[in-house]
Amino acid sequence: MFQASPWRTDFPAIAALARQQQTYLDNAATTQKPQALIDALGHYYSHGAANVHRAQHLPGALATQAFEACREKVAGWLNAPSPNQILFSHGATSALNLLAYGLEPLFQAGDQLAISALEHHANLLPWQQLAKRRGLELVVLPITAAGVVDLDQARELIGPRTRLLAVSQLSNVFGTEQPLPALLALARAQGALTVVDGAQGVVHGRHDVQALGCDFYVFSGHKLYGPEGVGVIYGRGEALGQLSHWQFGGEMVHQASYHSANFHPAPLGFEAGTPPIGAVLGLGATLDYLGGLAADAVAAHESALHAQLLRGLRDREGVVLLGEPQRALASFNVQGVHPADLAHLLSEQGVAVRAGHHCAMPLMNHLGQPGAIRVSLALYNDSSDLQRLFEALDGALALLR
């Protein structure tokens, strides 16, 4: 059955890509942008840009008001108790590095940091490097063949020395939802801090950070149909109070002399320098757009399209899926075919997918794979995109095998 997307025309780039005979299926890397975002950016830059939190003139006051209104929108989107628990960064990677440096004074040599074996480099390397700096032990939680954290082994590995758990909500390689309630409960029982990388998860469904019960939740704007250059950190009130300042300058300072200074608390104390004002305003406009959609309809559309994708891949001889994808994407290899060769031929036919290690090199090494092809879906994709994918895949495999 043909699965149409009623939101396709809300994204002008889709029509532009179609004129270029391109089918975009690399949405886990970044998404196309709705007209609402494009209009918001055009309005801001054409009606008077100004810096925030510092000027007394009217353009500065209006920019500050709009900027802080977006903080409130993000808090509402995540059901955070207060907008003051929302910090803006320059991306999810920047946000995770902020947490790794900001929490560093809490750890002592011999403490353990726990991550999972499927983490994106952005949620691996900051903790890896923190462990090296402080003489900590980095504990890697094993995963099952399905591509989820093995809870039985996690119960053995998360113990009294565990001081922090950092784990992804939705795997960018497997497309699997991780058992966050159980994992976070294990960490909390040991008094450990918890960090959730929601870069993929936030795109597919609304998530209540209070119900989730994590200390920190991180995501990037550009994957959530928003602009590049803006990331978000939600911090539980008590956990935010444990963060040390890590970047200095600009308006994050409360008082300064030549030899000493003190700093604002969150959020402003962790937003040194000029923030990504336009990107924040664009993210706010994107959330307004997404909030106006019927969430159940979006979820049903994505689920039906994902089922079509999995059926089509499983019907093709030699295709081997990585794990057991649950939503949004699927990564696969074809027996006897290098993924780079296959991706090249798909690209030549106008199908944009991702090939490689997907910023999860240790995971690919663990799986014994040179990389994989990843097809990732967005709400504007429809069955015609998958039809082009499968036609291009069949044509490429006819040449490669």
N, C-alpha and C positions, 0 to 999 in steps of 0.2 A: 504494500500500500504506500502511495506517495505521501510523504510527510512534508507539508509546506510550512514555511515560517512566516507568520503574519507580521513579524518585526523586521523583515529583510530590508524594506524600503526606509527604515529609520536610520540606516547606516549607508551613507552615500558612497563610501569606498567600495561597497559590494558591487554596485553598478559599474563603477570605474574599473574594478578588477575584471568584471565580466567583459567589458569592452576590450580589455587587454588579453582576453581568453585565459584568465587566471582563476583558479579555484583555490580559495584560501582555507587550509585545514591545519594551520599551525597556531591555533588559538591558545594553547598552553604556554607558548612563548610570549605572545602579546595579542591583543584583540584589536579589531577595527572599532571606530568611534562613532557614537550616535550623533545625529545632527544637533541634539540639545547641547552636547559638549562643545561642538564647533561654534555654535552660536554664542555660548557663554564666554569662550575665549575671545572671540571677535569683539564682543561687547566690552569686555574688560579692557582690552588693549586699544580699542578705538574711542573709548569714552574717558580715558585718563587713568593711566597706571600710576601707582604710588606705593611707597613702602608702608609697612604696617607697624603698629605699636609704638610709633616714635614721633610722627609729625602731627602738628596741631591744625594744619590746613584742611580744607574740606576734602580734597581728593584722598589724603591720608586717612581721614576719619571714615570715609566711605569704604575704602579698601579694608581697613581694620574691621569694620562692622561686617562686611561680606565674608572676610576670612574667618572670623570667629563664628559666624553663622554656619559655615561649613564644618567647623569643629563640632557644633551641636548636631548637625546632620549625621556625621560619622558616629557620634555617640548614640544617636537614635537608631542608626542602622544596626549597630552591634548590641543594642540594649545595655550600654554602659550606664552606670548610675549618674555620672557627671561628665560634662564635656572636658573638665579639667583632667580627666583620666585618659584623654586622647592626645598623643604627641604626634606631630608631623615630622617626617624625615624625608630623605631624598630617594627612598625606595625601600623595599623589604630587606635587601642586602645591607643597606645602611642602617636600618632599624635593628637588625640582628647584631651588627657590629657595635652599635650603641649599647645594646644590652650586655654584650660580652665585656666591654670595657667598663660600663657603668656598674656592673655587679662584681667586677674583679676583686675589690677589697674584701668581699664577704668570704672568700675562699682561702683555705690554708693548705699547705703541702700535704698530700695524702688524701684530700677530699676527692670525691668522684663526681664526674659529670656524665650523664647518660644521654645518649642519642640513639636513633635507630639506624639499622644498616641501609635504609633506603633514602636517607636524607639527601636533598639537594646540597650542592657545595655551599650555598649561602647559609645553610643551617648545620653545616659540618665544620667548615674552616674557622669561623670565629671561635668556636668552642675548642677545636683542636689547638689553635694557637694560644688560647687562654690557658689550656692545660699545660702547654710547654712553658709559658711564662711563669706560672705559679707552682709548678711541680705537682699538678693534679693528675688523676687517672681518668682517661676517657674510656668509658664503658660503652660498647656497641651492642645494642639489643638485637638479637637475631630475628630473622623474618621467616615466615612459612613459605611453602612453594606457591601459595596463592598470592603472596605479596603483601602480607600484613604482619605486624609485629607479633612474634610468638609470645603470648601472655604467660604461658607456663615458664618459659625461660626468663621472661622479664621479672616474674616474681622471685626468681632465684638471684637475679643480678641487681635489682634495685633494693639496696639495703641501708644500714645505718650510716654508711659513709657517703651515700648519695646526697649531694647538696643541690643538684639541679637536673631536671629532665627537659630536653628540648626535642620536640617531635613534630613531624608534619601532620596536617589534618587529612590531606588527600595527596597520595603519591603522584608526582609528576611523571613517573615512569610507568607504574602499574595501573594507575587510575583506580586505586583501592582506597577506601576510607579506613583510617586507622582506628583502633579501639580506644579512643581518647578517654571516655569515662573511666574505664578500668585502669589505664595507664596513669592518668592523673591522680586517681585514688591511691595507687601504689606509691607515687611520689609524695603525696600529701601525708600519708601515714608515716613517712620518714622525716617529715618536716622540710622536704626539698621544695625549691622553687620550680615552677613549671612555665615553659615557654612553648606556645603553639605557633608553628609556621602555617598561617592560613592563606598563603599566596595562591594556591590552587583551590582550596576549600571554599574561600569566601565567594568565589565566582558562581558556585553551584549551590544555591540555597542560602537562606538567612540563618545566621548563627547567633545565639544568645550567649554572650560571654559570661553573664552572671550564672546561667544554668550550666555552662561548661565548667566553670569553676577554676579556670587557669589563672595564673598570676599575670602573664603577658600573652597578648595575641597580636600577631604581626601580619600585615598584608601590603601589597603594592597596588597603586592605582591603575597601572597600565594593563594589568590582566583583567581587571574588573571594568573593562570598557572605558576606563578613564585615561588621563594623560600620563605620559612618562614623567619621571622626576619627582614623584611624590609617593611616600610610603606612610604607613600608619602603625603606631604602637598603641594598643590599649594596655593599661596597667591597672591592676587591682590597687586600691588606695594604699594599703599597707606595703605592698610590694614596691610601688612607686617611691615610697619614702626611703627605701633601701638603696635606690640608685644614686651613684656618685656622678657628678658632672664630668663630662669627658671631652667636650669641645667648648672652646672658650672664645668670647668676643661678642660684639654686637649687643643686642638687647637682653641677653641671658644674664647679664650682670646687674646686681642690685646696687652695690656701692663698690667703688674701686679707687685705690690709691696707687702710687708707683710700686709699692711693695706688698700689697695685700688686696684681697677682694672677697666679697661674698656674693652669692648668686640667688636668683629667683628659684622657687620650687617648680615642680611640674605644673603646667606644660612648658611655660616660656623658658625656664632654666635649661631645657634640653633642646632648644631650637635656636642655637647660636647663629648669628648673622642673619642675612636676609633669607627668609624661608621661600619655598617654591610657591609664590603667591598665585600666579596664574594657574599652576597645576592644581593647587588646593581648590580654587574656585571651579575649575573644570571638574574635579572629582565631586564637588558638591552638586553640580548640575547633572552629572552622570547618576548620582544617587537619587536625585529627584526623578530622573527619567525611569530608572529601574524600579523605583518605588511606585510608579504609576502603572506598572505592568501587573498582570494577574500572575502571582507567584506560582500557583498551582498549574496554570497553563504552560508557563515556561518550563517547569519541572517535568511535566508530562511530555512536552515536545522534545526536550533533551533526552529523556529516557527512551522514547520511541526511536529517536535517531541513533542513539548509542546501540540499541538492540539491533538495528539494521546494519550498523557498522560491524558489530561482532559476528552476525550471521554471515555477512559477505566475506569476511576474512576467514572464518572457519570453513566456509564452503570451498575454499581454494586450496588445492593440493600443495603441500609443503609449507604452508604458512604456520608458524609456531608463535602463539601469543606469549608474552611475558606476563606471568601471573594470571590472575582471574579478574579482569577489569570490571569495575562496578559502575563507573560513571565517567562521562566527559571525554575520555580518551582511550586509546589502545596502542600499545607498543608491540611490535612483532618483527620477526625475521623470517626469511624464506630459506629453507634448506638448500645449501649449495650456492647461495647468492650472497654477495657482500652487500650490506645495507647501503653503503655509499654509492655503489653502482646502481642499485635500484632507485635510490633517491634522485640520482642524476637523471635517469630516464623519466621518472615521474615529473621532475621539474621541466624537462624539455617538452613535455606534453601539457604544461600549464597547471600542474597540480602541486601546490605548495604544502609539503609536509616537512617534518624535521627528521634528520638522520644524525646519529652520533651517540655520545654517552649521556646527553641530556643533563649535563652538569651533575652527574652522579657517577663519576668514574670508579670509585671503589665498589659501588653496587654492580656495575657492569663487569668488573674484574671478578667479583664474587660469583656472578652468574656464568662466567666463562664466555661472555659475548663481546665481540669487537665493537658493538654498538647496537642500535636498533632503529627501525622506522617508527615514528610516532605520528598518529593521526589524532588530532584533538579538535573538539567540536565547540561551537558557540551557539547562542540562541538564534542567530541569523542564518545558520546553515540549514539546508534542507536536503531532501532526497536527491535532488539533481546534482548536488555536490558529491554525494556518495556514488552516484552513477558514474560521474566523470572519473572519480578515484578508481573505481573498479575496472572501468574500461582501460584507463591508463595502466593500471597494475597488470591486467591481462596482457596488454601489448608489450609492456616491459619484460614480463616473465617469458613471453614467447621468444624474445631476443636473447635473454640471459641463460636460458636452460636448454 
